[in-house]
Amino acid sequence: MNCFFVTDLHGKISRYQSLINEIKKELPDIVLIGGDLLPGFNTLYGDFITGYLIPLFEDLKNELKDKYPKIFIIMGNDDPRIEEKKIIEAEKKEIWNYLHGKKITYKGFDFYGYAYVPPTPFRLKDWEKFDISRYVDIGCVSPLEGSRTIKVNSVDIEYHTIAKDLQKLMPGDLSKSICLFHAPPYKTYLDRADLDGKIIDHVQVDVHVGSIAIKNFIESKFPKITLHGHIHESSRITRQWQEKIKKTYSFSAAWDGIELALIKFDPEYPEKAERILLD
């Protein structure tokens, strides 16, 4: 089974077009898109989803017909959640499956999606949660502050964590599971930020900015494959886009170059995964 994984396209038309071209060329069975779909929150993204993204995949579906891949998609921390309803509504057109907070079994594998990330320095908090506790890294803005595009119960913000969500979403045997995250696991090759030498209040900022909850989840539940994005510069700094964590193969398709980073893998043989950069 041939799978594609991309993430953090950030509304860049050239990256979407590179993805479409590669799908037409190789006809994968499954395409997973790991969030940060839209142009930046501070830009005028207008009707990017209904005016560009949905028609793009509708046209591809009409062209490929029965060779059209199964597409799983989540949002990311730069995507205003007020736009989520458009992604969900597009499921009726059968162009993708919105995977956040869900399990979908397909071709013998269980696919899970989870979009939340730990607190960041950024103001938009639609897709941020406390990680394992109410601790917030120095330099980051608490989920209790910042701004949101939809209303959320204050109790949920204060007491719900990524760790609790993962326990509820992914119980049981995960040996045949592929987990689509936006955040990477903490203290790995995949979460290394460009923060060397950054001091705030006389304290060195942690250069690893991934999720402790996701790392603990991987180390205790052993999903077969986990997919990540969010930290664009990590693979440039570490020169690694993958890491094996105990039994789990973890891949990141985040990239801070102009190209589209595309990971190709067969879930039966994750050790043979490859990453290519497409202009």
C-alpha positions in Angstrom: 0.0 0.0 0.0 1.5 3.3 -1.1 1.0 6.2 1.2 1.9 9.9 0.9 2.3 12.2 3.9 2.6 16.0 3.7 2.1 18.8 6.3 2.5 22.5 6.9 1.7 23.7 3.3 0.5 27.0 4.8 -1.6 28.0 1.8 1.3 27.9 -0.7 -0.1 27.2 -4.1 3.2 25.8 -5.4 3.3 23.2 -2.7 -0.3 22.1 -3.3 0.3 21.9 -7.0 3.5 19.8 -6.4 1.4 17.4 -4.3 -1.4 17.2 -7.0 1.2 16.5 -9.7 2.8 13.7 -7.7 -0.5 12.1 -6.9 -1.3 12.1 -10.6 2.1 10.6 -11.4 2.2 7.8 -8.7 -1.5 7.2 -7.9 -1.0 6.5 -4.1 -3.6 4.6 -2.2 -3.7 7.1 0.7 -2.7 10.7 1.2 -2.4 12.1 4.7 -2.3 15.9 5.3 -1.1 16.9 8.7 -2.4 20.4 9.3 -1.4 24.1 8.8 -3.4 24.1 5.6 -4.1 27.8 5.2 -2.2 31.0 4.6 -1.1 32.7 7.8 -3.7 33.8 10.3 -2.5 37.4 9.9 -3.0 37.3 6.1 -6.2 37.7 4.1 -6.9 34.1 3.4 -10.5 34.9 2.3 -12.3 31.8 1.0 -9.1 29.7 0.5 -10.9 26.5 1.5 -14.0 26.9 -0.6 -12.4 29.0 -3.4 -9.2 26.9 -3.9 -8.7 23.9 -1.7 -12.0 22.1 -2.2 -12.2 22.7 -6.0 -8.5 21.6 -6.3 -9.4 18.1 -4.9 -12.8 18.0 -6.6 -11.0 18.4 -10.0 -8.5 15.7 -9.0 -11.2 13.3 -8.0 -13.1 13.9 -11.3 -9.9 13.3 -13.2 -8.7 10.2 -11.4 -12.1 8.6 -10.8 -11.7 5.2 -9.2 -7.9 5.8 -8.8 -8.6 8.8 -6.5 -6.8 8.1 -3.2 -8.3 8.0 0.2 -7.4 11.3 1.8 -7.1 12.0 5.6 -6.8 15.6 6.7 -6.4 17.5 10.0 -5.9 21.2 10.8 -2.9 22.8 12.6 -2.2 25.5 15.1 -2.0 28.2 12.4 -5.4 27.3 11.0 -8.3 29.3 12.6 -10.8 26.8 13.9 -13.7 28.9 12.6 -12.7 27.4 9.2 -13.1 23.8 10.4 -16.7 23.6 9.4 -15.8 24.1 5.8 -13.4 21.1 6.0 -16.1 19.0 7.6 -18.8 20.1 5.1 -16.5 19.0 2.3 -16.6 15.4 3.5 -20.1 15.3 1.9 -18.3 15.6 -1.5 -16.2 12.6 -0.6 -12.9 14.3 -1.4 -11.4 13.7 2.1 -12.0 12.4 5.6 -11.6 14.9 8.4 -9.6 12.8 10.9 -9.2 15.0 14.0 -10.5 13.2 17.1 -11.5 10.2 15.1 -10.6 6.6 14.3 -11.2 5.3 10.7 -10.2 1.8 9.8 -9.1 1.3 6.2 -7.4 -1.5 4.4 -6.5 -3.2 7.7 -5.1 -0.2 9.5 -6.6 2.1 12.1 -6.0 5.8 11.3 -6.2 8.3 14.1 -6.0 12.1 13.9 -5.1 14.7 16.5 -4.5 18.4 15.7 -3.7 20.0 19.1 -0.2 21.2 20.0 1.3 22.3 23.4 1.4 26.0 24.2 3.4 28.1 21.7 4.6 31.8 21.8 1.9 32.6 19.3 -1.4 34.3 20.1 -3.9 32.1 18.2 -5.0 29.3 20.6 -7.7 27.4 18.7 -5.5 24.3 18.4 -3.4 24.6 21.6 -3.8 22.7 24.9 -1.8 22.2 28.0 0.4 19.2 27.4 0.5 17.0 30.6 -0.1 19.7 33.2 -0.8 23.4 33.4 2.9 24.2 33.1 3.9 26.5 30.2 7.4 26.8 28.8 9.2 30.1 29.3 8.5 32.3 26.3 5.2 30.7 25.5 1.6 32.1 25.9 -0.8 30.1 28.1 -3.9 28.6 26.4 -5.8 30.6 29.1 -4.6 33.8 27.3 -4.2 34.6 23.6 -7.1 34.6 21.1 -9.6 32.2 19.7 -11.9 32.2 16.7 -14.5 30.0 18.3 -15.9 30.0 21.9 -14.6 27.3 24.2 -15.7 26.4 27.7 -13.1 27.8 30.2 -13.1 24.6 32.2 -12.1 22.6 29.1 -9.2 25.1 28.4 -8.0 24.9 32.0 -8.3 21.2 32.8 -8.2 19.2 29.6 -4.8 18.2 28.4 -3.3 16.5 25.4 -2.4 13.6 27.6 -6.0 13.1 28.7 -7.2 13.4 25.1 -4.8 10.7 23.8 -5.9 8.3 26.6 -9.5 8.7 25.5 -9.0 8.7 21.7 -6.5 5.8 21.4 -7.1 3.0 23.9 -6.3 -0.6 23.3 -4.0 -2.3 20.8 -2.3 0.2 18.4 0.0 -2.2 16.6 -1.9 -1.7 13.3 -2.4 2.1 13.9 -1.2 5.1 11.9 -1.5 8.3 14.0 -1.7 11.7 12.2 -0.5 14.4 14.6 0.4 18.0 14.0 2.8 18.2 17.0 6.0 16.2 17.1 7.1 14.1 20.2 9.3 15.9 22.7 13.1 15.7 22.7 13.4 13.9 19.4 14.9 14.7 16.0 11.5 16.0 15.0 10.9 18.8 17.5 14.2 20.7 17.4 13.5 24.4 17.2 16.0 27.1 16.1 16.3 28.6 19.7 19.9 28.1 20.4 21.2 30.9 22.7 17.7 32.4 23.2 17.5 33.7 26.7 14.3 34.9 28.5 14.5 36.2 32.0 18.0 34.9 32.3 16.9 31.4 31.4 17.9 29.4 28.3 14.8 28.5 26.3 14.3 24.8 25.7 15.3 24.0 22.1 12.9 21.0 22.1 9.3 22.2 21.7 7.4 19.0 21.0 4.7 17.3 23.1 5.7 15.3 26.2 2.3 13.7 26.1 2.8 12.5 22.5 6.2 11.1 23.4 4.9 9.3 26.5 2.0 7.9 24.4 4.4 6.5 21.7 6.6 5.0 24.3 3.7 3.3 26.2 1.3 2.4 23.4 3.6 1.5 20.5 1.6 2.6 17.5 3.0 1.3 14.3 3.6 4.7 12.6 3.2 8.3 13.8 3.2 11.3 11.5 4.1 14.8 12.6 4.8 18.4 11.4 4.7 21.9 13.1 8.4 22.5 13.6 9.6 23.5 10.1 13.3 23.8 10.8 13.8 20.6 12.8 15.0 18.4 9.9 17.3 21.1 8.7 19.0 21.4 12.1 19.1 17.7 13.0 19.4 16.4 9.4 16.8 13.8 10.3 13.2 13.6 9.3 12.5 10.3 11.0 13.1 8.5 14.3 12.4 5.1 15.7 11.0 5.3 19.2 11.0 1.8 20.6 8.7 -0.1 18.2 7.2 3.0 16.5 8.4 4.7 13.3 7.9 8.4 13.6 8.1 10.7 10.5 8.0 14.5 10.1 7.2 16.2 6.8 7.7 19.7 8.2 10.2 21.7 6.2 11.4 25.3 6.1 12.6 25.3 2.5 10.6 26.5 -0.5 10.0 23.0 -1.6 7.2 20.6 -0.6 8.6 17.8 1.6 6.7 14.6 0.7 7.1 11.3 2.6 6.3 8.1 0.9 5.8 4.9 2.9 4.2 1.5 2.9 2.7 0.8 6.3 3.7 -2.8 6.1 7.4 -1.7 5.6 7.9 1.6 7.4 11.6 1.1 7.5 11.7 1.7 3.7 10.0 5.2 3.9 11.6 7.9 1.9 11.4 11.7 1.8 11.6 13.8 -1.3 11.7 17.5 -1.8 9.5 18.7 -4.7 9.9 22.2 -6.3 
